Amino acid sequence: MLGGHSNNARRRQSWNLLCDLVTMSTDPWCIIDDFNDLLANGDKRGGYERPAWLYNGFR
């Protein structure tokens, strides 16, 4: 499982892996998945504010 992990540390590993993979090839690639993540705190209602690195990693 690459994205959408419920554990924040695992999500960071996922986003770091994607950043590493993009540097390994100049060929086009596509990842399709339900990442179950948000782009900004404004995209959610209620609950606690999430750390900025979660959003930045997903972007």
C-alpha positions as CSV (number, residue, x, y, z in Angstrom):
1,M,0.0,0.0,0.0
2,L,1.5,3.3,-1.1
3,G,-0.8,6.1,0.0
4,G,-3.7,6.6,2.4
5,H,-2.0,4.9,5.3
6,S,-3.7,5.8,8.6
7,N,-0.3,6.1,10.3
8,N,1.3,9.5,9.6
9,A,4.8,8.2,9.7
10,R,3.9,5.6,7.0
11,R,2.4,8.4,4.9
12,R,5.6,10.3,5.0
13,Q,7.5,7.1,3.9
14,S,5.0,6.8,1.0
15,W,5.5,10.4,-0.2
16,N,9.3,10.1,0.2
17,L,9.2,6.9,-1.9
18,L,7.3,8.7,-4.7
19,C,9.8,11.6,-4.6
20,D,12.7,9.0,-4.9
21,L,10.9,7.1,-7.7
22,V,10.4,10.2,-9.9
23,T,14.2,10.7,-10.0
24,M,14.9,7.2,-11.3
25,S,13.4,7.5,-14.8
26,T,12.5,10.1,-17.4
27,D,9.8,7.9,-18.8
28,P,6.2,9.0,-18.1
29,W,4.4,7.2,-15.3
30,C,1.1,7.2,-13.6
31,I,-0.1,6.1,-10.2
32,I,-3.7,5.3,-9.7
33,D,-5.0,4.7,-6.1
34,D,-7.4,6.0,-3.5
35,F,-4.9,7.9,-1.5
36,N,-7.5,9.0,1.1
37,D,-5.7,12.2,1.7
38,L,-6.3,16.0,1.6
39,L,-4.5,18.9,0.0
40,A,-5.2,21.4,2.8
41,N,-6.7,21.8,6.2
42,G,-9.5,23.8,4.5
43,D,-10.6,20.6,2.7
44,K,-11.8,19.0,6.0
45,R,-14.5,19.8,8.5
46,G,-13.9,19.5,12.2
47,G,-11.3,17.5,14.0
48,Y,-7.7,18.5,14.7
49,E,-5.5,20.4,12.3
50,R,-3.1,18.2,10.5
51,P,0.6,18.9,10.1
52,A,1.6,20.9,6.9
53,W,4.1,18.2,5.8
54,L,1.2,15.7,5.3
55,Y,-0.4,18.1,2.7
56,N,2.9,19.1,1.2
57,G,4.0,15.5,0.8
58,F,0.7,14.6,-1.0
59,R,1.0,17.5,-3.3
